Amino acid sequence: MPQLNITREQAYQLVEEKIGVNNLLKHILAVEAGMRKLADHIGEDIEYWGMTGLLHDLDYNETKNDEANHTYITEKWLEEFGLPEDMLYAIHAHPGHVPCNNKMDWALYSVDPATGFIVACALMHPDKKLASVDGDFMLRRFDEKRFAAGASRENMAASSNLGLELREFLVLVRDGMMTISDQLGL
C-alpha cells in the first residue's frame, strides 16, 4: 500500500479535535480495530485499513443532519495529507454514497454497523463485556430485527463479499474490538 502522509497519532488527534471524547470516538476506535482485525485475517495491510477506519466518520458532527455531505467534508479536511484515492473512496462508500468496489470498501461498509451491533450484544450480558459475546449469541440477535435496529443487517451481511460467513465476520470484528476493550469500557 502507498506510504501515508499522516501518522496514526496525527489522525487520532484530528479525530479527537473534530469528534471529541465521547461515544462517537469509541465507535470510531471500534471500527478501526475491526478493520485492523479483518485486514490481518484476509492478508491486507493492517495499518492502511486501520487508518481508513479511524478516519471514516471524521466529519460526523458536522454532517449528522446533512447525510448527503457526510464524508465529503472529511475529504476536504484531509486534502493536505494527500490520502490515496482508494482510502477516500472506501470512506465515501461506507454510507452508500458510491458503490463498494473492493475488499476494503466492503469491509468498512460492513464493519461500521457491526460495531454498534456488537456493543449492543455486550450490553445485554450481565458483565457487559465483549468477551461474553459469542458467535451464536450474535447470530440469534442478528435475526431479531428490533434488536439494535439502527445497525443495518444488509450492510453487515455484505461481509460475504469478503468471502466470510456472517458468524465468522462478527467474531472477527468482536475480536478486533476486544483488543481495545479497555478504551471501549467493555
Steps between C-alpha positions, in 0.01 A plus 500: 500500500609859446697688761264724698577863573319482833596298805255313715574749780422799274182332379390424856562861607294622205217261588505609862500868394207457260299239695590549867538231765162328504311197374558599138874485564450151645309402185781631279764312701288184484476531121877551480557189712253295294662611175845409631381153602336436162808621312717265704263209440479539123860606439456872437698796636403531868617860548338620176164340573519620860564858389199479268285393795642769725418779254165372368267719712727802548231745387206334676440787743483741206277279284276302737203699367639523147555140385567605140821679609618230744856396403540785249596751771742234630661489155546879502648495850747229397615660172827620652599139570454382143329177598477231234185497290404147604498602867277799430280285277447246779410784736242626245369144448430427867177706512407390149596816307690289246483124437750269667765382254761310702568321826582813698176667386294195599683469830431858610141478373446187710708583809341841556158367612645181647682688776177651636326166470780327694496769771123444537564124533761561771268730693242220521738285706508543877874578496467727195823363349585425139662175613156373604358540150537188285418442135179308566368776727572761231328293230187462714490877560566564130171333415312721747430804283400721794827428682752776420263606226732777383770249406437414135470124459545546126834678548625239746392215271699666219805357677435201273678709234815439704448125476389483864197335654304739721593323825871504414480868406327599824747301710796661320363850559428414864854367537639820354290703742623285790855627434379843618233386746646725771454808278147386412411427863390151398 
